Amino acid sequence: MKVYQTNQIKNISLLGSSGSGKTTLAEAMLYEGGVISRRGDVNSKNTVSDYNRVEHEYGYSVFSSVLFTEWLEKKLNIIDCPGSDDFINGAITSLNVTDTALMVINSTQGVEVGTQNLFRYTDNYNKPVIFVVNQLDHEKANYESTVESLHESFGKKAIIVQYPVNIGPGYDAMVDVLKMKYYKWGPDGGKPEISEIPDSEKEKAEELHNALVEAAAENDENLMELFFDQGTLNEDEMRQGMKKGMIARDLFPIFCVSAAKDMGVRRLMEFLGNIVPFVDEMPKALTTSGAEVTPDVNGPASIFVFKTSIEPHLGEVSYFKVMSGKITEGMDLINVNREAKERLSQLYCVAGSTRQKVSELVAGDIGATVKLKETKTNHTLNIKGCDYIFEPIKYPEPKYRVAIKPANDGDEEKLGEILSRIHEEDPTITVEYSKELKQIIVYGQGEFHLSTMKWRIENNDKLPIEFKNPKIPYRETITKQARADYRHKKQSGGAGQFGEVHMIIEPYDENAPVPTMYKFNGQEFKVNVRDTDEIKLPWGGKLVFHNCIVGGSIDSRFMPAILKGLMEKMEEGPLTGSYARDIRVCVYDGKMHPVDSNEISFKLAGRNAFRTAFKEAAPKILEPVYDVEVRVPADRMGDVMSDLQGRRATIEGMSSEKGFEVIKAKVPLKEMNKYSTSLSSITGGRAFYTMKFAKYDKVPPEVQEQLLAAYEAEQGED
């Protein structure tokens, strides 16, 4: 295969909501570029993009697919991304290593919530966007409504470059107002017949052409002067202005295709080859130190691994972008994240399930290699002497969680290995081995996301597993002061055990002064703080431990044992066995025995005194509360609000944004179980949400009573 230079390479993300036809469009682009000899079909399960078993089973994209095609002596690297928000990792990964986004729009649906979501990511990464209106041959296609929804959502920056003629099942023609030509296809699509615009379309075409000329001129002062002088621009001048406008995100061209019939695909690829910016025309990549890295073939060799997958017969495949210099087959590089040497034994250009071996790849290109020993996703590999390290790709917070266990005891280790591999392939699936909950918790982007993972484990890895409702990581704390003492005494022949501890506990407040006096039942207790341990707890909050012993009633060597006893009860709170937090303890008195006192005695005395005081200090259970943001169409606003209020949500704000209503709320984690499924049901899949941990807050009294009763019942069973 030909080695393309940096100024011949364009990297493109293929985005769009589920059902928009991205995979079909990718298939047509590879066919037109000669990379494949026949176009596959999603329903026939023979496309180069969707080649994994789970994708054939469910009929939707689960993984992003790295593809390439060749057109006009240029190489187009394309990453076809899943449309479902549950598999958003594909789009985020792709936008980190590509330079332009093709946003495919289903002409029967117009702008969908998924379109909005994906567009926000293109904005975050400052990428040019081309809108591609697809499925114009569908009986319910509505181009005018689709363009209207684009303008409503993205403003007049969305500018028509092409519009269809006779849309619907007989669709076979369009007008291109950049070239001012009429394109007509035969029943098999492919190469069109290009002619002058018919008289019936001239007036409309001229109007749209003038709007496009003006939009192109607005992005360049020289072009604006030309436009004022001449009243128009030629095609090359329009290309120049459109490219600048796209890079600045001031212009979003609208194209027309019927991907299934291969109509309009060649013209779209021509535009990609001629106008879409090259790698070296986009902002430079930054290292973790903030240094700019130019995609220069003469620079030091450096690659960034953005994706890892396990492929049948190949094993682990590492997909990378060449950030600088050039790499060759057999080259040795240093993994700077692991300080390990790696050899690139083989290099590939990838078209989904098809791979072509290449001898070298240059700055800006995308490729793959196999069998790297230490390298994982987000790692940087450099030639010796180069110190580049690129920022890891950042993914959204998880929105769904489930407890997972193997169906057969003894398969825990195998399950752990599988989950580790799955996380490597999809970083938005994360795993927590929770000592607190005594469960393996898997986090993902939705129920759909994790149910797909379950299918893969059971069918690809042949390991039966079970999903269970995850326990909630509650916390326990106190709301008032309390005092208690406890004497531990044990005599069983020989040396005995003796330790007595008197303590006061109260809620911890970092702004509270050091205590000097407490009062209980009319009796005053003066304390003199001699020493303080302030422990930042791994599960959040603090334990502040004051040694207030005077007169030697407890030897200082026993204080660490008392603290150890307290920590044992902090790790297993007296109410429900959950972690306790935000408590201040003053040990102010006690007794010891010259022979029988030892560390175990004072540990037990301290633990039991703390448990007694805790239950007298108006204890409360705290629950994790999340910031939830829901984007929903206006006609479903009331239903979503009612559902949230039924989940004990506190609504904190509402606003409108680009055709959607935005609800911001704080919701207890307990109430978010299977919310993604409920929201999809309520809105017909037209809404989406994000959630992020906010704080711990007290549960309502009735919920606390339920939790206490459930814990007592559980303890009784044990």
C-alpha positions in Angstrom: 0.0 0.0 0.0 1.2 3.5 -0.8 2.7 5.5 2.1 0.8 8.8 2.4 2.5 12.0 3.7 1.1 14.2 6.4 -0.2 16.7 3.8 -2.2 13.9 2.2 -3.9 12.6 5.3 -7.3 13.5 6.8 -8.8 12.0 9.9 -12.5 11.9 10.3 -15.0 10.9 13.0 -18.2 9.4 11.7 -20.9 10.3 14.3 -24.7 10.2 14.5 -27.6 8.8 16.5 -28.5 5.1 16.4 -30.2 4.3 13.1 -28.8 7.3 11.2 -26.9 5.0 8.8 -23.3 5.7 9.7 -22.1 2.1 9.2 -23.9 2.0 5.8 -22.2 5.3 4.8 -18.8 4.0 5.9 -19.4 0.9 3.7 -20.2 3.0 0.7 -17.1 5.2 1.3 -14.8 2.2 1.4 -16.4 0.8 -1.7 -16.0 4.0 -3.6 -12.3 4.2 -2.5 -11.7 0.7 -3.7 -10.8 -0.7 -0.3 -13.6 -3.3 -0.5 -15.0 -4.8 -3.7 -18.6 -5.0 -2.6 -20.8 -3.2 -0.2 -21.9 -5.1 2.9 -25.3 -4.6 4.6 -26.1 -4.2 8.3 -29.0 -6.6 8.0 -26.9 -9.2 6.3 -24.2 -8.8 9.0 -21.4 -8.5 6.6 -20.1 -4.9 6.9 -16.5 -4.2 7.6 -17.4 -2.0 10.6 -19.8 -4.1 12.6 -17.8 -7.4 12.6 -18.0 -8.4 16.3 -20.3 -11.2 17.4 -22.3 -9.0 19.8 -22.9 -6.5 17.0 -24.3 -9.3 14.8 -26.4 -10.5 17.6 -28.0 -7.2 18.5 -27.8 -5.4 15.1 -26.1 -2.2 16.4 -22.6 -0.9 16.7 -20.9 -1.5 20.1 -17.3 -0.7 19.3 -15.8 2.1 17.2 -14.3 0.8 14.0 -11.0 2.2 12.6 -11.3 2.4 8.8 -9.5 4.0 5.9 -10.2 4.8 2.3 -8.3 6.5 -0.6 -9.7 9.3 -2.7 -8.1 11.9 -5.0 -4.6 10.8 -4.0 -5.5 11.4 -0.3 -6.0 9.0 2.5 -9.1 9.4 4.6 -8.9 7.7 8.0 -12.4 7.2 9.3 -13.5 6.1 12.8 -17.1 4.8 12.7 -18.6 5.4 16.2 -21.6 3.7 17.9 -24.7 5.9 17.9 -26.1 4.9 21.3 -25.2 7.1 24.3 -24.4 4.0 26.2 -21.3 3.5 24.0 -20.2 7.1 24.0 -16.6 6.0 24.6 -16.2 5.4 20.9 -17.1 9.0 20.0 -14.9 10.5 22.7 -11.9 8.4 21.8 -12.4 9.2 18.1 -12.7 13.0 18.6 -9.4 12.9 20.5 -7.4 11.7 17.5 -9.4 13.0 14.5 -9.7 16.5 13.0 -13.2 16.6 11.5 -16.6 15.1 12.4 -19.2 13.9 9.9 -22.5 14.1 11.7 -25.0 11.8 10.0 -28.7 12.8 10.4 -31.6 10.5 9.8 -33.9 12.5 7.4 -37.0 10.9 9.0 -36.0 12.1 12.5 -34.0 15.3 12.1 -31.9 16.4 15.0 -32.2 13.9 17.9 -31.1 14.1 21.5 -28.1 11.9 20.5 -27.2 14.5 17.8 -27.2 17.2 20.4 -25.1 15.2 22.8 -22.5 14.3 20.2 -22.4 17.9 18.9 -21.5 19.1 22.4 -18.5 16.8 22.4 -17.4 18.2 19.0 -17.7 21.6 20.7 -15.6 20.5 23.7 -12.9 19.3 21.3 -13.2 22.2 18.9 -13.7 20.1 15.8 -15.2 21.1 12.5 -18.5 19.4 11.7 -20.2 18.5 8.5 -23.9 17.5 8.6 -24.8 14.6 6.3 -28.6 14.2 5.8 -29.1 10.5 5.1 -31.9 8.1 4.1 -33.5 10.6 1.6 -34.9 7.6 -0.2 -37.1 6.7 2.8 -40.8 7.1 2.4 -40.9 9.3 5.6 -37.9 11.4 4.7 -38.4 15.1 5.3 -35.5 17.3 4.2 -37.0 20.6 4.9 -38.0 19.6 8.5 -34.5 18.2 9.0 -32.8 21.5 7.9 -35.2 23.4 10.1 -34.2 21.3 13.1 -30.5 21.9 12.3 -31.1 25.6 12.2 -33.1 25.5 15.4 -30.4 23.6 17.2 -27.2 25.0 15.7 -28.2 28.3 14.2 -27.6 29.7 10.7 -24.0 28.4 10.9 -25.5 25.2 9.5 -25.5 26.1 5.8 -26.9 24.2 2.9 -24.4 22.9 0.3 -26.7 20.4 -1.3 -30.5 19.9 -1.4 -32.4 16.8 -2.7 -34.9 16.7 -5.5 -37.9 14.3 -5.4 -37.1 12.7 -2.0 -38.7 9.5 -1.0 -38.5 6.0 -2.5 -37.8 7.5 -5.9 -35.0 9.7 -4.8 -32.3 9.9 -7.4 -31.2 13.6 -7.8 -29.8 16.6 -5.9 -28.6 20.2 -6.5 -25.1 21.1 -5.4 -25.1 24.9 -4.7 -21.3 25.0 -4.2 -20.6 23.7 -7.7 -24.0 24.8 -9.0 -24.5 21.5 -10.7 -27.3 19.0 -10.9 -26.5 15.4 -9.9 -28.6 12.4 -11.0 -28.1 8.7 -10.4 -29.2 5.5 -11.9 -30.9 2.8 -9.7 -27.5 1.4 -8.6 -26.1 4.8 -7.4 -22.3 5.2 -7.7 -21.1 7.7 -10.3 -23.7 10.3 -11.1 -24.6 12.1 -14.3 -23.7 15.8 -13.8 -25.5 18.5 -15.7 -26.7 22.0 -15.5 -29.4 22.9 -13.0 -32.9 22.6 -14.4 -34.9 25.8 -14.8 -37.3 24.7 -12.2 -34.6 24.7 -9.6 -32.5 27.7 -10.7 -34.1 30.3 -8.5 -33.9 28.2 -5.3 -30.3 27.2 -6.2 -29.2 30.8 -6.8 -30.6 31.9 -3.5 -28.8 29.1 -1.6 -25.6 29.7 -3.6 -25.6 33.3 -2.6 -26.1 32.4 1.1 -23.2 29.9 0.8 -21.0 32.5 -0.9 -21.7 35.1 1.9 -21.1 32.5 4.6 -17.7 31.6 3.0 -16.7 35.2 2.6 -17.4 36.0 6.3 -14.5 34.0 7.4 -11.7 35.9 5.5 -11.3 39.6 5.2 -9.7 39.4 1.8 -12.6 37.2 0.6 -15.1 39.6 2.0 -13.5 42.5 0.0 -13.6 40.3 -3.1 -17.2 39.5 -2.4 -18.1 43.2 -2.1 -16.1 44.1 -5.3 -17.3 41.2 -7.4 -20.6 40.3 -5.8 -19.6 36.6 -5.8 -16.7 34.2 -5.3 -15.4 31.5 -7.6 -15.3 27.9 -6.4 -11.6 27.9 -5.2 -12.3 31.1 -3.2 -15.4 29.5 -1.7 -13.4 26.5 -0.7 -10.8 28.7 1.0 -13.5 30.5 3.0 -15.4 27.4 3.9 -12.3 25.7 5.2 -11.5 28.6 7.5 -15.1 28.8 8.6 -15.1 25.1 9.4 -11.9 25.2 11.4 -13.3 28.2 13.4 -16.7 26.3 13.8 -18.4 29.3 12.2 -19.7 27.2 9.3 -21.3 23.7 9.3 -21.9 22.5 5.7 -25.1 20.4 5.1 -24.7 17.5 2.5 -27.2 15.0 1.2 -26.8 11.2 0.7 -28.6 8.0 0.4 -25.9 5.8 1.8 -27.8 2.6 1.1 -28.1 3.4 -2.6 -24.6 4.9 -2.8 -26.0 8.3 -4.0 -24.1 11.4 -3.1 -21.2 9.5 -1.4 -18.6 10.2 -4.2 -19.4 14.0 -4.0 -19.1 13.9 -0.2 -15.7 12.3 -0.5 -14.6 14.8 -3.1 -15.5 17.5 -0.6 -13.6 15.7 2.2 -10.6 15.4 -0.1 -10.7 19.1 -1.3 -11.9 21.2 1.6 -11.7 19.3 5.0 -8.5 20.4 6.8 -5.4 18.3 6.7 -3.8 17.1 10.0 -1.2 19.9 9.9 -3.9 22.6 9.4 -5.5 21.9 12.8 -4.3 23.1 16.3 -1.2 21.2 17.5 -1.4 18.4 20.1 -0.3 19.2 23.6 1.8 17.2 25.9 1.1 16.9 29.6 3.7 19.7 30.2 1.8 21.9 27.8 4.3 21.7 24.9 3.0 21.8 21.4 3.8 18.9 19.1 3.9 19.5 15.4 2.9 16.6 13.2 6.2 16.7 11.3 7.6 13.7 9.5 11.1 15.0 10.4 10.3 15.2 14.1 11.1 12.5 16.7 9.0 9.4 16.3 6.1 9.4 18.8 2.8 7.5 18.8 -0.3 7.7 21.1 -2.3 4.5 21.7 -6.0 5.5 21.8 -7.7 2.1 21.6 -7.1 -1.6 22.5 -9.1 -4.6 21.4 -8.8 -8.3 21.5 -9.2 -9.8 18.0 -9.7 -13.4 17.0 -6.5 -15.0 15.7 -4.5 -11.8 16.4 -4.8 -11.3 20.1 -4.4 -7.8 21.5 -4.4 -5.1 18.8 -3.2 -1.6 19.7 -4.6 1.3 17.6 -2.4 4.4 17.5 -2.0 7.8 16.0 1.5 8.9 14.8 1.9 12.2 16.6 5.4 13.1 15.3 8.1 11.7 13.0 7.6 8.4 11.2 7.5 4.8 12.4 8.7 1.7 10.5 8.1 -2.0 10.9 10.6 -3.5 13.4 11.2 -0.1 15.1 12.0 -0.1 18.9 10.2 2.6 20.9 10.0 3.4 24.7 6.7 3.3 26.5 7.2 6.4 28.7 4.2 5.5 30.9 5.7 2.1 31.8 9.4 2.9 31.1 9.4 -0.3 28.9 10.9 -1.1 25.5 8.4 -2.1 22.8 9.1 -3.4 19.3 6.6 -2.6 16.5 6.9 -6.0 14.8 4.1 -5.4 12.4 2.2 -2.3 11.1 -1.3 -2.2 9.7 -3.7 0.1 8.0 -7.1 -1.0 9.2 -10.5 -1.1 7.6 -12.5 -2.8 10.3 -12.1 -6.5 10.0 -9.7 -6.0 7.0 -6.1 -5.1 7.6 -3.3 -4.2 5.1 0.3 -4.5 6.2 2.4 -1.3 5.6 6.1 -0.7 6.0 5.9 2.7 7.6 3.4 5.4 8.8 4.1 9.1 9.1 3.0 11.9 11.4 -0.8 12.4 11.4 -1.6 8.9 10.2 -3.6 6.2 12.1 -2.6 2.6 12.2 -2.4 -0.5 14.4 0.1 -3.0 15.7 -0.1 -6.3 17.6 1.4 -8.1 20.6 2.8 -5.1 22.5 3.8 -6.4 26.0 3.4 -3.5 28.3 1.4 -1.0 26.3 -2.3 -0.1 27.0 -4.8 2.5 26.0 -3.6 6.1 26.7 0.1 5.2 26.6 2.7 7.2 24.7 5.6 5.5 22.9 8.6 7.5 21.8 11.9 7.0 20.0 14.8 7.0 22.6 15.6 10.5 23.7 12.1 11.9 23.1 10.2 12.9 26.3 6.6 13.5 24.9 3.8 12.3 27.1 0.2 12.9 25.8 -2.8 13.5 28.0 -4.9 10.5 28.6 -8.4 10.6 27.1 -11.0 11.6 29.7 -14.4 9.9 29.7 -17.7 10.9 31.3 -18.8 9.7 34.8 -20.7 6.4 34.9 -24.5 6.5 35.1 -25.4 2.9 35.9 -24.1 0.4 38.3 -24.7 -3.3 38.9 -23.2 -6.0 41.2 -21.7 -8.9 39.3 -20.7 -12.4 40.4 -19.9 -15.7 38.6 -22.7 -18.2 38.6 -20.2 -20.8 39.9 -18.1 -20.2 43.0 -14.5 -20.5 42.2 -14.6 -18.5 39.0 -13.9 -15.1 40.7 -10.4 -15.0 39.4 -11.4 -15.7 35.8 -14.1 -13.1 36.0 -11.6 -10.6 37.3 -9.3 -11.2 34.3 -12.2 -10.8 31.9 -13.4 -7.6 33.5 -9.9 -6.2 33.4 -9.7 -6.9 29.6 -13.1 -5.4 29.0 -12.1 -2.2 30.8 -9.1 -2.0 28.5 -11.3 -2.3 25.5 -14.0 0.1 26.8 -12.6 2.5 29.5 -16.2 3.7 30.3 -16.8 0.3 32.0 -15.0 0.4 35.3 -14.8 -2.2 38.1 -14.7 -1.8 41.9 -14.0 -4.6 44.2 -15.9 -3.1 47.2 -14.7 -4.3 50.6 -17.4 -2.1 52.1 -20.3 -3.7 50.2 -18.7 -7.1 49.8 -19.6 -7.0 46.1 -17.9 -6.6 42.7 -19.5 -3.4 41.3 -19.4 -2.7 37.6 -20.1 0.9 36.4 -21.2 1.8 32.9 -23.1 4.3 30.9 -26.5 2.6 31.1 -28.4 -0.7 31.5 -28.0 -1.3 27.7 -24.2 -0.9 28.1 -23.8 -3.5 30.8 -26.3 -6.0 29.4 -24.3 -6.0 26.3 -21.2 -6.6 28.4 -23.0 -9.5 30.1 -23.8 -11.1 26.7 -20.1 -10.8 25.7 -18.9 -12.5 28.9 -21.4 -15.4 28.7 -21.1 -16.0 24.9 -17.5 -15.0 24.0 -15.8 -16.1 27.3 -18.3 -18.9 28.1 -18.6 -17.7 31.8 -22.1 -17.7 33.2 -22.6 -14.6 35.5 -25.3 -13.1 37.6 -26.3 -9.4 37.9 -27.6 -8.3 41.3 -28.8 -5.0 42.6 -25.8 -3.2 44.1 -25.9 -2.2 47.7 -25.8 1.5 48.5 -22.6 2.8 50.2 -24.4 4.4 53.1 -22.5 6.3 55.8 -23.2 6.7 59.5 -22.7 9.8 61.7 -23.9 11.5 64.8 -25.8 14.7 65.4 -25.3 15.5 69.1 -22.8 15.0 71.9 -22.9 11.9 74.0 -20.8 10.4 76.9 -20.1 6.7 77.7 -17.7 4.6 79.6 -16.9 0.9 79.4 -14.9 -1.5 81.5 -13.4 -4.6 79.9 -12.6 -7.2 82.5 -11.7 -10.8 82.0 -10.2 -13.3 84.3 -9.6 -16.9 83.3 -6.6 -18.1 85.2 -3.2 -16.6 85.0 -2.9 -13.0 83.6 -6.3 -11.4 83.0 -7.6 -8.5 80.9 -8.5 -5.1 82.3 -9.2 -1.8 80.7 -11.6 1.0 81.4 -12.3 4.0 79.0 -14.4 7.1 79.5 -15.1 9.1 76.4 -17.2 11.9 74.9 -18.1 12.0 71.2 -19.7 14.8 69.1 -20.2 15.7 65.5 -17.0 16.8 63.8 -16.9 20.4 62.5 -13.6 21.7 61.2 -14.5 25.2 62.3 -15.3 24.2 65.9 -12.8 25.3 68.6 -10.8 22.8 70.6 -13.1 21.5 73.4 -12.5 22.5 77.0 -15.9 21.8 78.7 -18.9 19.5 78.2 -22.1 19.3 80.1 -24.3 16.2 80.5 -27.4 16.0 82.8 -26.3 19.1 84.7 -22.8 17.7 85.3 -19.8 19.5 83.9 -16.8 17.6 82.4 -13.7 19.7 81.9 -11.2 18.4 79.3 -7.7 19.3 78.6 -6.5 18.2 75.2 -2.9 16.9 75.4 -2.6 15.3 72.0 -4.7 15.0 68.8 -4.8 12.5 65.9 -6.8 13.9 62.9 -7.5 11.0 60.5 -8.8 11.6 57.0 -10.9 8.6 56.3 -10.5 6.7 53.0 -14.3 6.6 52.6 -14.7 10.4 53.2 -15.0 12.6 56.2 -12.7 12.6 59.3 -12.2 11.1 62.7 -10.6 13.5 65.2 -9.2 11.7 68.3 -8.3 13.9 71.4 -6.2 12.4 74.2 -7.5 14.3 77.2 -6.1 12.0 79.9 -4.6 13.8 83.0 -3.1 12.2 86.1 -2.0 9.0 84.3 -5.3 7.2 84.6 -4.5 5.6 81.3 -0.9 5.1 80.2 -0.1 6.9 76.9 1.1 3.6 75.5 -2.5 2.3 75.5 -3.9 5.3 73.5 -3.1 3.8 70.0 -5.0 0.7 71.1 -8.1 2.7 72.0 -7.8 4.5 68.6 -7.6 1.2 66.9 -10.8 0.0 68.6 -12.5 3.2 67.5 -11.4 2.7 63.9 -12.8 -0.9 63.9 -16.2 0.5 64.7 -15.8 3.4 62.2 -15.3 0.7 59.6 -18.4 -1.1 60.7 -20.8 1.5 62.0 -23.2 0.5 64.9 -26.4 1.2 62.9 -26.1 -0.7 59.7 -22.5 -1.8 59.5 -21.7 1.0 57.0 -18.7 3.3 57.4 -19.0 6.0 60.0 -17.6 9.5 59.5 -17.2 13.1 60.8 -16.9 12.3 64.5 -14.7 13.9 67.2 -13.8 11.8 70.3 -12.3 12.9 73.6 -10.9 10.2 75.8 -10.9 12.0 79.2 -10.7 9.3 81.9 -10.4 5.6 82.6 -8.6 3.0 84.7 -5.9 0.5 84.3 -4.5 -2.5 86.2 -0.8 -2.8 86.9 -0.7 -6.4 85.8 -3.8 -7.2 83.7 -4.0 -4.1 81.5 -2.8 -4.6 77.9 -3.5 -3.3 74.4 -6.3 -5.8 73.6 -8.1 -4.8 76.8 -8.1 -1.1 75.9 -8.9 -1.7 72.3 -12.1 -3.6 73.3 -12.9 -1.1 76.0 -12.5 1.8 73.5 -14.6 0.1 70.9 -17.5 -0.7 73.2 -17.5 2.7 74.8 -17.6 4.3 71.3 -20.5 2.0 70.3 -22.5 2.9 73.4 -21.9 6.6 73.0 -22.7 6.5 69.2 -26.2 5.1 69.8 -26.8 7.9 72.4 -25.7 10.7 70.0 -28.8 10.8 67.8 -27.1 8.8 65.0 -28.1 9.3 61.4 -27.6 7.4 58.2 -26.2 9.3 55.3 -26.8 8.4 51.7 -24.9 9.4 48.5 -26.6 12.1 46.5 -25.8 12.8 42.9 -26.0 15.9 40.7 -28.3 14.8 37.8 -28.8 16.7 34.6 -31.5 15.6 32.3 -32.0 16.9 28.7 -35.5 16.2 27.5 -37.9 17.3 24.7 -40.4 19.9 25.9 -43.4 17.7 25.3 -42.0 15.1 27.9 -40.9 17.7 30.5 -43.8 17.1 32.8 -43.5 13.3 32.8 -39.8 13.5 33.5 -40.3 16.0 36.3 -43.0 13.8 38.0 -40.7 10.8 37.7 -37.8 12.6 39.3 -39.9 13.9 42.2 -41.0 10.3 42.8 -37.3 9.5 43.2 -36.9 12.0 46.1 -35.2 14.5 43.8 -34.6 18.1 44.7 -35.1 20.2 41.6 -32.4 22.9 41.5 -33.0 24.5 38.2 -34.6 24.4 34.7 -33.5 26.0 31.5 -33.9 25.7 27.7 -31.0 24.9 25.4 -31.1 24.4 21.7 -34.6 22.9 21.5 -34.4 20.9 24.7 -35.3 21.4 28.3 -32.6 20.9 30.8 -33.5 19.8 34.4 -30.9 20.0 37.1 -31.6 18.0 40.3 -30.0 16.3 43.2 -31.1 12.7 43.5 -30.2 10.0 46.0 -28.2 7.2 44.4 -30.7 4.6 45.8 -33.4 6.2 43.6 -31.3 6.1 40.4 -31.4 2.4 40.0 -32.3 1.6 36.4 -33.1 5.3 35.7 -31.7 5.1 32.2 -34.3 2.4 31.3 -37.1 4.4 32.9 -36.1 7.7 31.2 -35.9 5.9 27.8 -39.4 4.5 28.4 -40.9 7.8 29.4 -39.4 9.7 26.5 -39.3 7.1 23.8 -35.5 7.2 23.9 -35.4 11.0 23.2 -33.8 12.1 26.5 -30.5 11.5 28.1 -28.8 12.4 31.4 -25.5 12.7 33.2 -24.8 12.2 36.9 -21.9 12.9 39.2 -21.4 12.4 42.9 -22.3 15.6 44.9 -22.4 14.8 48.6 -23.6 12.7 51.5 -26.9 13.8 53.0 -29.2 12.5 55.8 -31.8 10.0 54.8 -35.5 10.8 55.7 -36.6 9.2 59.0 -38.9 6.6 57.3 -36.0 5.5 55.1 -33.7 5.2 58.1 -36.3 3.0 59.9 -36.5 0.7 56.9 -32.7 0.4 56.7 -32.4 -0.3 60.4 -35.1 -3.0 60.2 -33.4 -4.6 57.2 -30.0 -4.7 58.9 -31.5 -6.2 62.1 -33.2 -8.9 60.0 -30.0 -9.6 58.1 -28.0 -9.9 61.4 -30.7 -12.2 62.7 -30.3 -14.5 59.7 -26.5 -14.6 60.1 
